[in-house]
Amino acid sequence: MLFDSQVAFIGGGVMGEAIIKSLLRSGTLQPAQITLSEPNTDRRALVSDQYHVHAYADNASCAHHADVVVLAVKPQVMDEVLEDLRGAIRPEALIFSIAAGISIATLREGLGGHQHIVRAMPNTPAQIGQGISVWTCTDAVTDVQREQAIQILKAMGEEIFVEDEQYLDMATALSGTGPAYVFLFMEALIDAGVHMGFSRPIAERLVIQTIRGSIEYAAASKLHAAQLRNQVTSPGGTTAAALYQLEKGAFRTVISKAVWAAYERSVQLGKKK
């Protein structure tokens, strides 16, 4: 399991740091069990100093002795990263990738036929242990390695396993990118509050607690979203007037198109160059 494993993080960006932070916060790993590679000198020093993990400038040195290698890099640089790691990873090590759109087949080929691979799609709330991740793995992944993957994912929040890898691109568009949709909606609501006359701090407080409370209520009630919306909507009332404008502005259609665009982009990123 992870408590006696060495875990290498390739990439010290936002999500790489989020996973490191979650694993340390939960007590799943200790700093001595973690290594990090990050090409940006300032970023490497920042993450290393903050979490007391050993950091490298090159990927191969970081991953050489690891039991689990977490690929937390942007999909656009994955080819270069895989070239660095090819031949440097132990044959029995678990590869754990969170790169959007990069298929298991691409990872396997780029690493010279490596078989033990998990592909996962977490999201930003993982930074506070409130994320959700969709993941899958190759048949070669052992029971112990599956448990290692689950421990990593549960340190970040909830996890859902899927047999078919195609669901990863769907998850990228829905839950992986999802926080950005929510943040944009929050921004629009806050700006509307300011436009009406609230100070920005009060508008922010109203919006954040309204969304937080709505989410908690929805989770507790177990009702369909449409039923919850109807509970708030009185005939001829203020909510009905607001919803009319959202529907008139094709709110649902725009959201659907946005998610579909993210899905298509995820698929596109995974295609061979």
N, C-alpha and C positions, 0 to 999 in steps of 0.2 A: 504494500500500500504506500501512500505518499509519505507517511511519517518516517520511513527509512529510505526515501528516494531522493535523488538529485534531479532538480528540475531546471532546465535551461530555457530562458526566454530570449527569443530572437526578435528584437524590436522592443524599444522602451517608450513607445508612444502612449497615448491616452488609454487604450484598451490593455496594452501590456502592463502598464502601471496599475490599472484597475484590478487585474487578475492577481498581480503580486500583492497588492494591498489587501485584497479579499482573503487570500490564502494565509497571510500573516495575521490579519485581524481575527480570523476564525480559529487560529492555532493549528491549522492543517499542516503548515510548514513553518520552519524556523529560518531566519536569514541565511544561516550557513548552508542550507540545502538549495539555495537559489543562486544561479548565475545569470548574467544579463549581457547581451551584446547590443550595442547601439552606436551607429556611426557618428551621430552628432555629439561632439565632445561635451557641450554644456548640458545637454539632456542626459547623457550618460552619467555625468557627475552628479546631477540633481537627483536622479532616481537611486543611484548607488548610495549617496550620502543619506538620503531620506529613509531608506529601508535597510541600510547596512548590508547590502548584497554585493557580491564580487562582480565587477563589470569588466567586459572586454570590448576592444574596438573591432575585433573580427569575429565572425560567426562560427567558424570552425573550432577555434579554441574554446569558445563558450559551450558548445554542444558536445565536445569530444567525450566527456565522461558521464553525460547525463542519462538518466533512465527515462525521462520524459522531456521532449523538446517541443516547446510551445512556439508556433509560428504566428507572431502577432505583428505582421507587417502588412503594408498596403499591397493589394493585388498587383499593382503596376510594377512593383519591384520584386515580385516573387521569383521570376526566372533567375534573376541575379542571385538571390538568396539561396535557391535550390542548388545552383552551381557551386556556391561557396560550401554548402553542406554535403554535397555528394562525396561519399567516401569518408566523411568525418564523423558520421553518426554510427553508434553501435548497432549491429544488425537487429538486436532484440529490443532496441529502444522504441518507445511509443512516440509517434509524431502526432501532435495535437494542433491543428490549424484552425484559426478563426478568420482567415482571409476571405472576404466576400468573393463569391464566384469561382474560386479556384477549386477545381474538382479533385476528387481522390485520385483519379487516373493521372492528372497532371502532376500531382505531388509524387505519386509512385514513380512515374517516368523520370521526373526531374531529379529524384534521389537514387536513380539507378536500380529501380525495382524494389525499393523498400516496401514491406508488406504491412507493418503494424501502424495503421493510420486512423486517426479520429478527425472528423471534420465537424466543426461546431459554429453556430452563429449566435453569439451573445448580444446584449445591447447595453447601452450606456448606463442604465440604473444599476448595472453590476457594480459600479463604483461604490455604492452604499449597500450592497448585498440584496438589492431589490430587483435584480434583472431576471430575465428568462432566456434560456438558451435552447435551441433545437439542435440535435446532433445525430450523427450516424457514424458507422465505423466499418472497416473491412472485416472479412471473416477471420483473418489471421489475428485480430486483436484478442488477447486472452481474457479470461474472466478477471484476473487481477488487474489487467490494463483497463478493462471496462470500469472497474471500481475506481481506479485512479482518475479516469475521466469524469466520473460522476462526482468524486470528491472535489475536483477543480470546479466543476459547474455549480455544485451546490454551495460552494463558498461564495458564489456570485449571486445566488438566488435560486430560482426554480429551473428545472430541466425537463425536456421532452425528447425521448428517443424516437427516431423514425427509421424504418427499414430502407426506404427509397430515398436516394440522395437528392432527387429533384425537389423535395420539400425544403432543402436548405436554401435554394434560390428564392422560394416563396417566403420563407421565414426572414430572409434578408430584407425583402421588400415590406413585409408586414410588421414584424417585431424588431428587427435589426435597425431599420430606418425609422420605425414608428415614433420613437421619442422626438425626432425632429418635427414630425407633424404636430405632435402635442405642444411642443415649444412654440411653434409658429402660431397655433391657435391661441395659446396663452398670450403671446405678444400682441396679437390682434385685439383680444379682450382688454388687456391692460391699456393699450392705446385708446380704445373706445372709452374706457373709464376716464382717462385723462381728458379726452375731448369733451366729455360731459361736464367735467369740473373737479373730479377727484384729484388729489395730489398723487404723484406716481407711487410713492410708498404705500398709500392706502389702497390704490387700485391693484397693485401687485399682491398685497395681502389678501384682498377680497378674492382675486382670481385664483391664487394658489390654494387657499383653503376651500374654495368652492369646488375646484377640480379634485383636490385630495378627498374631500368629503363625498363627492359624487362617486368616485372610484370605490371607496370603502363601502358605501351604501350599495352599489351595484354588486360587489363581491359578496356582501352579506345577504342580500335579498334573493339571489339566484334567479331573478326574473330576467326575461329577454329585454334587451335594450329598448325595444319599441314600447314595451309595457312600462318601463321606467319613465320614458319620455312622456307617455300619455298621462302618467300620474301628475306630472308637473304642468300639463297643458289644459287650461280651462277654456271652454268654447268662448270665443270672442275676447279672450284675455290678452295680457301683455306677452305671454310666452307664445301664444298662437300667432300674434303679429310678428314676432321675431322669427319664428320658424318659417312663416310664409316667405319672408325675405331670403332666408337661407335656401329654401327650396327653389324659389324664383331665380336665385343666383347659381343654381346647379351645384350646390354644396356637395351633395352625395357623388355626383358625376365627377367633379374635380378631384375629390379624395380617391375615388376608384381609379381615375386616370393616373394620379400621382403614384399610387401603389403599383399599378401595372408598369409604369415607366421605370420604377426602381427594380422591379422584377426583370424586365427586359435588359436593363443595364447589368444586373448581376449575371444573367446568362451570357451577355456579350463579353464581360470581363473574363469569363471562364473559357472562352473559345481560344483555341490555339492561335498563336501569332504566326 
